[in-house]
Each structure stands twice: as C-alpha cells, then as structure tokens.
Amino acid sequence: MAIKSERNYGMARTLLEVYLGKDAERRVLSGDIERGMVRSISAVLWYCDLQGFTKIADTTPPDELIKLLNDYFENMVEPIHGAGGQVLKFMGDGLMAIFELNNSDNADVCRLALDTVEETRRRIAVVNDERLAAGRPVTDFYVAMHLGDVQYGNIGYKDRLDFTVIGPAVNEVSRIEAMCRPLDQEVIVSSAFSKTAEKCQDRLVSLGRYALRGVRRPEELFTLMSSEERP
C-alpha cells in the first residue's frame, strides 16, 4: 500500500511539474496555495513569440500547427531550463520565463540569459533546416528581456489559481518585445538589463531611445550582436 502511495505521489509531482513548472510544483506541494500569497523577487524577464504566426495559423492544418508549436517550444524551453530559468506560461505562440536574481551574481545571470538566446538561435536554425527538408512551414522567434522587481505567486480566482508574475516590469517587457518587428530585430533588451549585464557589453549595441506604450519615459533599447558582428 505504501509503495502504491509513493508511486501515486511521484506521479502527482511529475504532473504538477509538467503543468506548473518546477518551482510552482514545489510550492503547491508545500502548501503555498492561498490566493494572494506572493513574494517580491528580482528577475530577468524573458518574453517571446513566433514570427508571422498568424499567417502560418491561417494556412496550416491544425495537427501540423500543433507539431510546429511543439517543435519550436521544445527548442526554446530546454535552453531556458538548462540555464536555470523557469517557464511560467505559454500564451498561444509565445511564452514568459524568468531568471531569478540573487544580487551576488546578477551579471552572470544576464550572461546566462544571453547565452540562452544564442543557444535557442542555434537550435531553431537546426529545426528550420529539418522542417524545410520535410516540406513543413518554418518560422523564427522574437524575444525581449528586461530586468526588474515583480510580485511572484498565486493570483486568480478561488478555484482557479495561477503561479505568475505581475508588476510594471512585466508590462514593460511585453512592450519591448512588441518593438522587435518595427525595429527589424530578433532580440531586444532593456537598458536595465544592459546595465546589469556588465560582462557582456561587447555583445550589446544600442538601438536608441523609444517611447513604449504604457511606459512613462522613453527607454533605451539594445540588441544582441551575432558572433560574426562582434569586433
């Protein structure tokens, strides 16, 4: 009986981790399930989506569209998790992730986040080669990264809670990501991220200052140079 209970508990942990993420799974099982129970954290926020997904969705059969999403998400999530990040949620063709900061090695966390972007680029290039060879639709991704304080925890309705992050920084990273297309950049990071990524200044180049919708002050934005572009 005890063996069966242990097996069921293990299955429950696995399912919770798959659906909620590793950190949220740990918190739920430890009893951290009260609505409104949040904590303030500092984090690098990662917000991305697929390029041209609306057009792809209009011209791709549903079963093939699901395969496409799974192909690309797999090669985004694995690098994020490998670098210590947490994927909080999928939103259609996009996802939100965080790399929590602990103040002692924030520059290293930013470096890892940039490394994650480059690893994702490499993986997506391989996926696109394979999909093109099979005659399947291909795409790429836009990603924005910002750094700030957020509230992380249980938010929602009494019988439908979500572990997520809220705060001005969340709104700002989504506005920054929306600038990728008009600025013709796959990767854009905020000035707050750039200042903290002091070990990576040779990898970032300023795009100038821009007014972001819903953000009071213009923000200087930066992009990630490819290895071929670096001096």
Contacts in CASP RR format, 6 or more apart in sequence:
PFRMAT RR
TARGET T0000
AUTHOR 0000-0000-0000
METHOD contacts of the structure
MODEL  1
MAIKSERNYGMARTLLEVYLGKDAERRVLSGDIERGMVRSISAVLWYCDL
QGFTKIADTTPPDELIKLLNDYFENMVEPIHGAGGQVLKFMGDGLMAIFE
LNNSDNADVCRLALDTVEETRRRIAVVNDERLAAGRPVTDFYVAMHLGDV
QYGNIGYKDRLDFTVIGPAVNEVSRIEAMCRPLDQEVIVSSAFSKTAEKC
QDRLVSLGRYALRGVRRPEELFTLMSSEERP
12 29 0 8 1.000
13 25 0 8 1.000
13 29 0 8 1.000
16 24 0 8 1.000
16 25 0 8 1.000
16 28 0 8 1.000
16 29 0 8 1.000
17 25 0 8 1.000
20 28 0 8 1.000
20 163 0 8 1.000
21 86 0 8 1.000
21 87 0 8 1.000
21 88 0 8 1.000
21 163 0 8 1.000
22 86 0 8 1.000
23 86 0 8 1.000
23 163 0 8 1.000
24 163 0 8 1.000
27 33 0 8 1.000
27 153 0 8 1.000
27 163 0 8 1.000
28 163 0 8 1.000
32 153 0 8 1.000
32 154 0 8 1.000
33 154 0 8 1.000
33 161 0 8 1.000
34 154 0 8 1.000
35 154 0 8 1.000
35 155 0 8 1.000
35 156 0 8 1.000
35 157 0 8 1.000
35 158 0 8 1.000
35 161 0 8 1.000
36 153 0 8 1.000
36 154 0 8 1.000
36 155 0 8 1.000
37 153 0 8 1.000
37 154 0 8 1.000
38 151 0 8 1.000
38 152 0 8 1.000
38 153 0 8 1.000
38 154 0 8 1.000
38 155 0 8 1.000
38 166 0 8 1.000
39 151 0 8 1.000
39 152 0 8 1.000
39 153 0 8 1.000
40 149 0 8 1.000
40 150 0 8 1.000
40 151 0 8 1.000
40 152 0 8 1.000
41 98 0 8 1.000
41 100 0 8 1.000
41 101 0 8 1.000
41 149 0 8 1.000
41 150 0 8 1.000
41 152 0 8 1.000
41 165 0 8 1.000
42 100 0 8 1.000
42 101 0 8 1.000
42 103 0 8 1.000
42 106 0 8 1.000
42 147 0 8 1.000
42 148 0 8 1.000
42 149 0 8 1.000
42 150 0 8 1.000
43 98 0 8 1.000
43 99 0 8 1.000
43 100 0 8 1.000
43 101 0 8 1.000
43 147 0 8 1.000
43 148 0 8 1.000
43 150 0 8 1.000
43 152 0 8 1.000
43 165 0 8 1.000
44 98 0 8 1.000
44 99 0 8 1.000
44 101 0 8 1.000
44 109 0 8 1.000
44 110 0 8 1.000
44 113 0 8 1.000
44 145 0 8 1.000
44 146 0 8 1.000
44 147 0 8 1.000
44 193 0 8 1.000
45 96 0 8 1.000
45 97 0 8 1.000
45 98 0 8 1.000
45 145 0 8 1.000
45 146 0 8 1.000
45 147 0 8 1.000
45 148 0 8 1.000
45 150 0 8 1.000
45 165 0 8 1.000
45 169 0 8 1.000
45 170 0 8 1.000
45 173 0 8 1.000
46 80 0 8 1.000
46 85 0 8 1.000
46 95 0 8 1.000
46 96 0 8 1.000
46 97 0 8 1.000
46 98 0 8 1.000
46 99 0 8 1.000
46 113 0 8 1.000
46 116 0 8 1.000
46 143 0 8 1.000
46 144 0 8 1.000
46 145 0 8 1.000
46 173 0 8 1.000
47 94 0 8 1.000
47 95 0 8 1.000
47 96 0 8 1.000
47 143 0 8 1.000
47 144 0 8 1.000
47 145 0 8 1.000
47 146 0 8 1.000
47 173 0 8 1.000
47 174 0 8 1.000
47 176 0 8 1.000
47 177 0 8 1.000
48 76 0 8 1.000
48 94 0 8 1.000
48 95 0 8 1.000
48 141 0 8 1.000
48 142 0 8 1.000
48 143 0 8 1.000
48 144 0 8 1.000
48 177 0 8 1.000
49 91 0 8 1.000
49 92 0 8 1.000
49 93 0 8 1.000
49 94 0 8 1.000
49 95 0 8 1.000
49 141 0 8 1.000
49 142 0 8 1.000
49 177 0 8 1.000
50 56 0 8 1.000
50 69 0 8 1.000
50 72 0 8 1.000
50 93 0 8 1.000
50 94 0 8 1.000
50 139 0 8 1.000
50 140 0 8 1.000
50 141 0 8 1.000
50 142 0 8 1.000
51 139 0 8 1.000
51 140 0 8 1.000
51 141 0 8 1.000
51 142 0 8 1.000
51 181 0 8 1.000
52 139 0 8 1.000
53 93 0 8 1.000
53 139 0 8 1.000
56 65 0 8 1.000
56 68 0 8 1.000
56 137 0 8 1.000
56 139 0 8 1.000
57 65 0 8 1.000
57 93 0 8 1.000
59 137 0 8 1.000
60 68 0 8 1.000
60 137 0 8 1.000
64 136 0 8 1.000
64 137 0 8 1.000
67 136 0 8 1.000
68 131 0 8 1.000
68 136 0 8 1.000
68 137 0 8 1.000
68 139 0 8 1.000
69 92 0 8 1.000
69 93 0 8 1.000
71 127 0 8 1.000
71 131 0 8 1.000
72 124 0 8 1.000
72 127 0 8 1.000
72 139 0 8 1.000
72 141 0 8 1.000
73 90 0 8 1.000
73 95 0 8 1.000
75 120 0 8 1.000
75 123 0 8 1.000
75 124 0 8 1.000
75 126 0 8 1.000
75 127 0 8 1.000
76 95 0 8 1.000
76 120 0 8 1.000
76 123 0 8 1.000
76 124 0 8 1.000
76 141 0 8 1.000
77 87 0 8 1.000
77 95 0 8 1.000
78 123 0 8 1.000
79 116 0 8 1.000
79 119 0 8 1.000
79 120 0 8 1.000
79 123 0 8 1.000
80 86 0 8 1.000
80 87 0 8 1.000
80 97 0 8 1.000
80 116 0 8 1.000
80 120 0 8 1.000
81 87 0 8 1.000
82 116 0 8 1.000
83 99 0 8 1.000
83 112 0 8 1.000
83 113 0 8 1.000
83 115 0 8 1.000
83 116 0 8 1.000
83 119 0 8 1.000
84 99 0 8 1.000
84 112 0 8 1.000
85 97 0 8 1.000
85 98 0 8 1.000
85 99 0 8 1.000
85 100 0 8 1.000
85 116 0 8 1.000
86 97 0 8 1.000
86 98 0 8 1.000
86 99 0 8 1.000
86 100 0 8 1.000
87 95 0 8 1.000
87 96 0 8 1.000
87 97 0 8 1.000
88 95 0 8 1.000
88 96 0 8 1.000
88 97 0 8 1.000
88 98 0 8 1.000
88 163 0 8 1.000
88 164 0 8 1.000
88 165 0 8 1.000
89 95 0 8 1.000
89 96 0 8 1.000
89 162 0 8 1.000
89 164 0 8 1.000
96 164 0 8 1.000
96 165 0 8 1.000
96 170 0 8 1.000
98 150 0 8 1.000
98 152 0 8 1.000
98 165 0 8 1.000
99 109 0 8 1.000
99 112 0 8 1.000
99 113 0 8 1.000
100 109 0 8 1.000
101 109 0 8 1.000
101 147 0 8 1.000
102 109 0 8 1.000
106 147 0 8 1.000
106 196 0 8 1.000
107 196 0 8 1.000
107 197 0 8 1.000
107 198 0 8 1.000
107 199 0 8 1.000
107 200 0 8 1.000
108 199 0 8 1.000
110 147 0 8 1.000
110 193 0 8 1.000
110 196 0 8 1.000
110 197 0 8 1.000
110 199 0 8 1.000
110 200 0 8 1.000
111 197 0 8 1.000
111 199 0 8 1.000
111 200 0 8 1.000
113 145 0 8 1.000
113 193 0 8 1.000
114 197 0 8 1.000
114 200 0 8 1.000
114 203 0 8 1.000
114 224 0 8 1.000
117 143 0 8 1.000
117 145 0 8 1.000
117 187 0 8 1.000
117 224 0 8 1.000
118 224 0 8 1.000
118 227 0 8 1.000
120 141 0 8 1.000
120 143 0 8 1.000
121 186 0 8 1.000
124 140 0 8 1.000
124 141 0 8 1.000
127 138 0 8 1.000
128 138 0 8 1.000
128 139 0 8 1.000
128 140 0 8 1.000
131 137 0 8 1.000
131 138 0 8 1.000
132 138 0 8 1.000
140 186 0 8 1.000
141 186 0 8 1.000
142 177 0 8 1.000
142 180 0 8 1.000
142 181 0 8 1.000
142 185 0 8 1.000
142 186 0 8 1.000
142 187 0 8 1.000
143 177 0 8 1.000
143 180 0 8 1.000
143 186 0 8 1.000
143 187 0 8 1.000
143 188 0 8 1.000
144 173 0 8 1.000
144 174 0 8 1.000
144 176 0 8 1.000
144 177 0 8 1.000
144 179 0 8 1.000
144 180 0 8 1.000
144 187 0 8 1.000
144 188 0 8 1.000
144 189 0 8 1.000
144 190 0 8 1.000
145 173 0 8 1.000
145 187 0 8 1.000
145 188 0 8 1.000
145 189 0 8 1.000
145 190 0 8 1.000
145 193 0 8 1.000
146 169 0 8 1.000
146 172 0 8 1.000
146 173 0 8 1.000
146 176 0 8 1.000
146 189 0 8 1.000
146 190 0 8 1.000
146 192 0 8 1.000
146 193 0 8 1.000
147 169 0 8 1.000
147 190 0 8 1.000
147 192 0 8 1.000
147 193 0 8 1.000
147 196 0 8 1.000
148 169 0 8 1.000
148 192 0 8 1.000
149 167 0 8 1.000
149 169 0 8 1.000
150 165 0 8 1.000
150 166 0 8 1.000
150 167 0 8 1.000
150 169 0 8 1.000
150 170 0 8 1.000
151 165 0 8 1.000
151 166 0 8 1.000
151 167 0 8 1.000
152 163 0 8 1.000
152 164 0 8 1.000
152 165 0 8 1.000
153 163 0 8 1.000
153 164 0 8 1.000
153 165 0 8 1.000
154 161 0 8 1.000
154 162 0 8 1.000
154 163 0 8 1.000
155 161 0 8 1.000
155 162 0 8 1.000
155 164 0 8 1.000
155 166 0 8 1.000
156 162 0 8 1.000
171 214 0 8 1.000
171 215 0 8 1.000
172 190 0 8 1.000
172 212 0 8 1.000
172 215 0 8 1.000
172 219 0 8 1.000
173 190 0 8 1.000
175 212 0 8 1.000
175 213 0 8 1.000
175 214 0 8 1.000
175 215 0 8 1.000
176 188 0 8 1.000
176 189 0 8 1.000
176 190 0 8 1.000
176 212 0 8 1.000
176 219 0 8 1.000
176 221 0 8 1.000
177 188 0 8 1.000
178 213 0 8 1.000
179 185 0 8 1.000
179 188 0 8 1.000
179 210 0 8 1.000
179 212 0 8 1.000
179 221 0 8 1.000
180 186 0 8 1.000
180 187 0 8 1.000
180 188 0 8 1.000
183 207 0 8 1.000
183 210 0 8 1.000
183 221 0 8 1.000
183 223 0 8 1.000
185 207 0 8 1.000
185 223 0 8 1.000
187 223 0 8 1.000
187 224 0 8 1.000
188 207 0 8 1.000
188 221 0 8 1.000
188 222 0 8 1.000
188 223 0 8 1.000
189 197 0 8 1.000
189 204 0 8 1.000
189 221 0 8 1.000
189 222 0 8 1.000
189 223 0 8 1.000
189 224 0 8 1.000
190 219 0 8 1.000
190 220 0 8 1.000
190 221 0 8 1.000
190 222 0 8 1.000
191 219 0 8 1.000
191 220 0 8 1.000
191 221 0 8 1.000
191 222 0 8 1.000
193 222 0 8 1.000
194 201 0 8 1.000
194 204 0 8 1.000
194 220 0 8 1.000
194 222 0 8 1.000
197 203 0 8 1.000
197 204 0 8 1.000
202 230 0 8 1.000
202 231 0 8 1.000
203 224 0 8 1.000
203 225 0 8 1.000
203 230 0 8 1.000
204 222 0 8 1.000
204 223 0 8 1.000
204 224 0 8 1.000
204 225 0 8 1.000
205 222 0 8 1.000
205 223 0 8 1.000
205 225 0 8 1.000
206 220 0 8 1.000
206 221 0 8 1.000
206 222 0 8 1.000
207 220 0 8 1.000
207 221 0 8 1.000
207 222 0 8 1.000
207 223 0 8 1.000
208 220 0 8 1.000
208 221 0 8 1.000
209 218 0 8 1.000
209 219 0 8 1.000
209 220 0 8 1.000
209 221 0 8 1.000
210 218 0 8 1.000
210 219 0 8 1.000
210 221 0 8 1.000
211 218 0 8 1.000
211 219 0 8 1.000
212 218 0 8 1.000
212 219 0 8 1.000
END
